Amino acid sequence: MLFNMGQIFPISDVPSARLMKLKAACLFRAGVLTGLQRAFVARRANEVLARTPISRPRQPACNSRAA
């Protein structure tokens, strides 16, 4: 079965890259995708993730007090 991978797995930013990797893994486990198709999606998603700088979670302010 032929798929248009760009339409089925649209990857444009970090959240969509992570979601499409999950979608590909689920479809692979269900037997819908082959290993090569899953690897193709993962490779495209990893390219987007590699271009994005890692943001660290913000720490609470030092002068804040817990009540």
Buried (B, 14 or more C-beta within 10 A) or exposed (E): EEEEBEEBBEBEEBEBBBBBBEBBBEBBEEEEBEEEBBEBBBEBBEEBBEEEEEEEEEEEEEEEEEE
